[in-house]
């Protein structure tokens, strides 16, 4: 992909909701008419374990890139939309019904730092007539597995999220086309 320019190109008066550490439901599902709505809806989908909302977010060309630490532990470098939806679905349903592999997932929390989002324009190699937008943000991903195993992402983990408009200029519909986990200290 080719990076073109860096800027916050969208309505500066429309700000992402700052969820802080409140689990009371402050994150609400958005309509995907703004790029940051995709990020918001990722948090929403995890908070309420809503596979359909997560499915709606992912572009048909979606790719997830694992952090180098995950790859070093035996995970693949990347996977596509079907694998991402399968893995997420297993996490989302695992507290209510058995899954084919793995223990019960009692709780999941994905927090994205959605303040001061800076978008970078990208002209993707395979889509020269489109402009995608990318942002790098800090996140915390925590899940509690039964019986007493808990995984908490290290402080300082980052990810790059890339979105594209699959709608029109007049009626935008933003989708997540790439999620690149950078891990900690990148």
BAMAR-352277 format. One record per residue (C-alpha): residue number from 1; residue in one letter; chain; x negated, y negated, z negated. Coordinates in steps of 0.05 Angstrom, whole numbers. Example, Ala and Ser with C-alpha at 12.3 -4.5 7.8 and 13.67 -1.06 7.14 Angstrom:
BAMAR-352277
{n 1&res a&chain A&xx -246&yy 90&zz -156}
{n 2&res s&chain A&xx -273&yy 21&zz -143}
end
This chain:
BAMAR-352277
{n 1&res x&chain A&xx 0&yy 0&zz 0}
{n 2&res x&chain A&xx -23&yy -70&zz 14}
{n 3&res x&chain A&xx -16&yy -123&zz -41}
{n 4&res x&chain A&xx 5&yy -189&zz -12}
{n 5&res x&chain A&xx 16&yy -240&zz -67}
{n 6&res x&chain A&xx 32&yy -246&zz -141}
{n 7&res x&chain A&xx 90&yy -286&zz -167}
{n 8&res x&chain A&xx 154&yy -284&zz -205}
{n 9&res x&chain A&xx 198&yy -292&zz -143}
{n 10&res x&chain A&xx 267&yy -284&zz -173}
{n 11&res x&chain A&xx 315&yy -328&zz -210}
{n 12&res x&chain A&xx 273&yy -355&zz -268}
{n 13&res x&chain A&xx 337&yy -370&zz -308}
{n 14&res x&chain A&xx 357&yy -297&zz -308}
{n 15&res x&chain A&xx 317&yy -263&zz -363}
{n 16&res x&chain A&xx 314&yy -190&zz -383}
{n 17&res x&chain A&xx 348&yy -170&zz -447}
{n 18&res x&chain A&xx 297&yy -164&zz -504}
{n 19&res x&chain A&xx 318&yy -100&zz -539}
{n 20&res x&chain A&xx 265&yy -104&zz -594}
{n 21&res x&chain A&xx 271&yy -43&zz -638}
{n 22&res x&chain A&xx 346&yy -45&zz -643}
{n 23&res x&chain A&xx 381&yy 21&zz -629}
{n 24&res x&chain A&xx 450&yy -10&zz -634}
{n 25&res x&chain A&xx 462&yy -8&zz -559}
{n 26&res x&chain A&xx 435&yy -76&zz -540}
{n 27&res x&chain A&xx 409&yy -48&zz -474}
{n 28&res x&chain A&xx 469&yy -48&zz -426}
{n 29&res x&chain A&xx 473&yy -17&zz -357}
{n 30&res x&chain A&xx 460&yy -69&zz -303}
{n 31&res x&chain A&xx 484&yy -72&zz -231}
{n 32&res x&chain A&xx 416&yy -66&zz -196}
{n 33&res x&chain A&xx 422&yy -133&zz -160}
{n 34&res x&chain A&xx 356&yy -157&zz -190}
{n 35&res x&chain A&xx 290&yy -118&zz -192}
{n 36&res x&chain A&xx 285&yy -121&zz -268}
{n 37&res x&chain A&xx 354&yy -87&zz -273}
{n 38&res x&chain A&xx 318&yy -23&zz -251}
{n 39&res x&chain A&xx 272&yy -28&zz -311}
{n 40&res x&chain A&xx 330&yy -43&zz -357}
{n 41&res x&chain A&xx 369&yy 16&zz -331}
{n 42&res x&chain A&xx 311&yy 63&zz -342}
{n 43&res x&chain A&xx 313&yy 45&zz -416}
{n 44&res x&chain A&xx 389&yy 50&zz -415}
{n 45&res x&chain A&xx 388&yy 120&zz -383}
{n 46&res x&chain A&xx 339&yy 145&zz -435}
{n 47&res x&chain A&xx 376&yy 112&zz -493}
{n 48&res x&chain A&xx 443&yy 145&zz -476}
{n 49&res x&chain A&xx 412&yy 206&zz -441}
{n 50&res x&chain A&xx 450&yy 191&zz -377}
{n 51&res x&chain A&xx 424&yy 232&zz -319}
{n 52&res x&chain A&xx 472&yy 200&zz -270}
{n 53&res x&chain A&xx 446&yy 130&zz -285}
{n 54&res x&chain A&xx 374&yy 155&zz -278}
{n 55&res x&chain A&xx 392&yy 189&zz -212}
{n 56&res x&chain A&xx 422&yy 123&zz -186}
{n 57&res x&chain A&xx 356&yy 87&zz -200}
{n 58&res x&chain A&xx 311&yy 132&zz -159}
{n 59&res x&chain A&xx 299&yy 118&zz -86}
{n 60&res x&chain A&xx 300&yy 176&zz -38}
{n 61&res x&chain A&xx 225&yy 166&zz -29}
{n 62&res x&chain A&xx 212&yy 164&zz -104}
{n 63&res x&chain A&xx 144&yy 189&zz -129}
{n 64&res x&chain A&xx 120&yy 195&zz -201}
{n 65&res x&chain A&xx 45&yy 192&zz -212}
{n 66&res x&chain A&xx 18&yy 224&zz -276}
{n 67&res x&chain A&xx -35&yy 190&zz -318}
{n 68&res x&chain A&xx -106&yy 217&zz -311}
{n 69&res x&chain A&xx -100&yy 245&zz -382}
{n 70&res x&chain A&xx -39&yy 285&zz -362}
{n 71&res x&chain A&xx -73&yy 310&zz -299}
{n 72&res x&chain A&xx -134&yy 331&zz -341}
{n 73&res x&chain A&xx -86&yy 371&zz -384}
{n 74&res x&chain A&xx -61&yy 410&zz -324}
{n 75&res x&chain A&xx -3&yy 370&zz -296}
{n 76&res x&chain A&xx 0&yy 354&zz -222}
{n 77&res x&chain A&xx -25&yy 287&zz -196}
{n 78&res x&chain A&xx 46&yy 269&zz -173}
{n 79&res x&chain A&xx 115&yy 296&zz -160}
{n 80&res x&chain A&xx 176&yy 274&zz -123}
{n 81&res x&chain A&xx 248&yy 258&zz -138}
{n 82&res x&chain A&xx 274&yy 329&zz -147}
{n 83&res x&chain A&xx 221&yy 347&zz -198}
{n 84&res x&chain A&xx 231&yy 281&zz -235}
{n 85&res x&chain A&xx 306&yy 291&zz -239}
{n 86&res x&chain A&xx 298&yy 363&zz -262}
{n 87&res x&chain A&xx 249&yy 345&zz -317}
{n 88&res x&chain A&xx 290&yy 286&zz -341}
{n 89&res x&chain A&xx 354&yy 326&zz -339}
{n 90&res x&chain A&xx 322&yy 379&zz -384}
{n 91&res x&chain A&xx 301&yy 325&zz -434}
{n 92&res x&chain A&xx 370&yy 292&zz -432}
{n 93&res x&chain A&xx 410&yy 356&zz -443}
{n 94&res x&chain A&xx 363&yy 393&zz -489}
{n 95&res x&chain A&xx 396&yy 368&zz -553}
{n 96&res x&chain A&xx 464&yy 395&zz -532}
{n 97&res x&chain A&xx 450&yy 460&zz -496}
{n 98&res x&chain A&xx 392&yy 508&zz -485}
{n 99&res x&chain A&xx 344&yy 493&zz -428}
{n 100&res x&chain A&xx 307&yy 547&zz -389}
{n 101&res x&chain A&xx 239&yy 528&zz -416}
{n 102&res x&chain A&xx 217&yy 492&zz -478}
{n 103&res x&chain A&xx 243&yy 473&zz -546}
{n 104&res x&chain A&xx 302&yy 429&zz -565}
{n 105&res x&chain A&xx 290&yy 355&zz -555}
{n 106&res x&chain A&xx 323&yy 321&zz -614}
{n 107&res x&chain A&xx 310&yy 249&zz -596}
{n 108&res x&chain A&xx 281&yy 208&zz -539}
{n 109&res x&chain A&xx 262&yy 136&zz -537}
{n 110&res x&chain A&xx 231&yy 98&zz -480}
{n 111&res x&chain A&xx 216&yy 25&zz -493}
{n 112&res x&chain A&xx 191&yy -19&zz -437}
{n 113&res x&chain A&xx 163&yy -87&zz -454}
{n 114&res x&chain A&xx 209&yy -128&zz -410}
{n 115&res x&chain A&xx 185&yy -198&zz -426}
{n 116&res x&chain A&xx 144&yy -241&zz -379}
{n 117&res x&chain A&xx 151&yy -193&zz -321}
{n 118&res x&chain A&xx 106&yy -213&zz -263}
{n 119&res x&chain A&xx 123&yy -182&zz -196}
{n 120&res x&chain A&xx 72&yy -170&zz -141}
{n 121&res x&chain A&xx 95&yy -167&zz -68}
{n 122&res x&chain A&xx 75&yy -104&zz -31}
{n 123&res x&chain A&xx 79&yy -88&zz 43}
{n 124&res x&chain A&xx 79&yy -11&zz 42}
{n 125&res x&chain A&xx 39&yy 26&zz 94}
{n 126&res x&chain A&xx 98&yy 67&zz 119}
{n 127&res x&chain A&xx 148&yy 10&zz 116}
{n 128&res x&chain A&xx 116&yy -51&zz 148}
{n 129&res x&chain A&xx 182&yy -88&zz 156}
{n 130&res x&chain A&xx 198&yy -84&zz 81}
{n 131&res x&chain A&xx 172&yy -121&zz 21}
{n 132&res x&chain A&xx 170&yy -81&zz -44}
{n 133&res x&chain A&xx 155&yy -109&zz -112}
{n 134&res x&chain A&xx 111&yy -80&zz -166}
{n 135&res x&chain A&xx 99&yy -97&zz -239}
{n 136&res x&chain A&xx 54&yy -68&zz -293}
{n 137&res x&chain A&xx 83&yy -65&zz -362}
{n 138&res x&chain A&xx 69&yy -35&zz -430}
{n 139&res x&chain A&xx 113&yy 21&zz -455}
{n 140&res x&chain A&xx 124&yy 69&zz -512}
{n 141&res x&chain A&xx 153&yy 138&zz -500}
{n 142&res x&chain A&xx 171&yy 178&zz -561}
{n 143&res x&chain A&xx 208&yy 244&zz -566}
{n 144&res x&chain A&xx 219&yy 291&zz -623}
{n 145&res x&chain A&xx 218&yy 365&zz -609}
{n 146&res x&chain A&xx 246&yy 420&zz -653}
{n 147&res x&chain A&xx 228&yy 447&zz -701}
{n 148&res x&chain A&xx 180&yy 392&zz -725}
{n 149&res x&chain A&xx 136&yy 370&zz -667}
{n 150&res x&chain A&xx 137&yy 297&zz -648}
{n 151&res x&chain A&xx 101&yy 265&zz -589}
{n 152&res x&chain A&xx 89&yy 190&zz -591}
{n 153&res x&chain A&xx 54&yy 154&zz -535}
{n 154&res x&chain A&xx -8&yy 118&zz -556}
{n 155&res x&chain A&xx -3&yy 44&zz -568}
{n 156&res x&chain A&xx -24&yy 5&zz -506}
{n 157&res x&chain A&xx 3&yy 53&zz -453}
{n 158&res x&chain A&xx 20&yy 20&zz -387}
{n 159&res x&chain A&xx 58&yy 39&zz -324}
{n 160&res x&chain A&xx 66&yy 8&zz -256}
{n 161&res x&chain A&xx 137&yy 6&zz -230}
{n 162&res x&chain A&xx 151&yy -8&zz -156}
{n 163&res x&chain A&xx 220&yy -25&zz -131}
{n 164&res x&chain A&xx 251&yy -36&zz -63}
{n 165&res x&chain A&xx 316&yy -66&zz -39}
{n 166&res x&chain A&xx 357&yy -13&zz -3}
{n 167&res x&chain A&xx 416&yy -60&zz 3}
{n 168&res x&chain A&xx 417&yy -125&zz 42}
{n 169&res x&chain A&xx 393&yy -194&zz 26}
{n 170&res x&chain A&xx 465&yy -216&zz 13}
{n 171&res x&chain A&xx 482&yy -153&zz -27}
{n 172&res x&chain A&xx 417&yy -127&zz -57}
{n 173&res x&chain A&xx 411&yy -58&zz -88}
{n 174&res x&chain A&xx 344&yy -46&zz -120}
{n 175&res x&chain A&xx 316&yy 25&zz -129}
{n 176&res x&chain A&xx 254&yy 53&zz -163}
{n 177&res x&chain A&xx 208&yy 79&zz -109}
{n 178&res x&chain A&xx 146&yy 91&zz -151}
{n 179&res x&chain A&xx 130&yy 101&zz -224}
{n 180&res x&chain A&xx 55&yy 105&zz -238}
{n 181&res x&chain A&xx 36&yy 123&zz -309}
{n 182&res x&chain A&xx -30&yy 91&zz -325}
{n 183&res x&chain A&xx -35&yy 116&zz -396}
{n 184&res x&chain A&xx -74&yy 79&zz -449}
{n 185&res x&chain A&xx -131&yy 31&zz -440}
{n 186&res x&chain A&xx -124&yy 17&zz -366}
end
